[in-house]
Amino acid sequence: MLKSSNKGSIKKILPYNKIKIMKQKYLIIHHTATARDTTTFEAVKKNHISKGWGNIGYHFFIEANGSLFGYPQARGQDKVGAHCIADGMNYKSLGIALAGNFETEVPTEKQIETLTNLIVILQKAWDIPNENILSHNEVKGSKTLCPGKNLIPTIESLRNPAPDEQNELLKTIKELRLENGQLKVKNARLNEKLKKTREVIRVLKVALESKKSWADKLIEIIKKNENN
C-alpha cells in the first residue's frame, strides 16, 4: 500500500476539467524503455517537447521512487494524448508511463503501489471498466514491446483484481477523505481557541495600561466566558 503522504499527492493532482476534448474510455500503460533509476519526469518531458508535442505525451508519469506526476506538470486529462497512435488511442485514452525498461528490469514496489492506486481512482472518476486497462502492446495495430514483459503481469492483475484487494483500496481512499474532513474541523477549533487566547492577551494589556488590577480584569474575563 502507498504511504498516506503518497496518496495525498495522488489526490492533489487528480482535479480535472470535465469539458472533454476527447473520450476517456481506456487506460494505456507504458514504460519509457530507459534506465529505471535514472530516468526522470523532467527529462522525458523535455524530450517530448523537443519533438513538438507541447508537453510530455502522457497524462501521468511514475518515477522509480513512486513519485507521481500529473496535471499541471503533465498533460491534462481533458487533452488529447501523444502516447499511442494505434487505434486512435490518443483520442480516447489516458496514458500512464512508468520510468524503466521492463524488458530487462522490473518495476519497483513503490511504482506498482502508485500505479495500483492511480488505476482505481481513474476508473472511478471516468467509469472505465477493467477490460479497458491495456498494455501499449495490446492496442490493436500497435507494434511494440511496451510496456515490457516484466510489467505485463501487473497490468493483468489490475485488469482482474481480487475483490477483497479492490475493496480495500476503495476503503482506504474513503478513509483518507474522512480523515481530511476531520482535520479541517480540528483546525477550525484550534483557530477559535487561538482567537480567544489573543483576546485574553489583548484585554490584559489594556488592563495594564489603564492601571486596573489584574484580579478585577480576570474576573470580568471569567464572567464573560461563562456567559458565552
Buried (B, 14 or more C-beta within 10 A) or exposed (E): EBEEEBBEBBBEBBEBEEEEEBEBBBBBBBBBBBEBEEBBBEEBBEBBEEEEBEBBBBBBBBBBEBBBBBBEBBBBBBBEBBBBEBBBBBBBBBBBBBBBBBBEBBBBEBBBBBBBBBBBBBBEBBEBEEEBBBBBBBBEEBEBBBBBEBBBEBBEEBBEBEEEEBEBBEEBBEEBEEEEEEEEEEEEEEEEEEEEEEEBEEBBEEBEEEEEEEEEBBEEBEEEEEEE
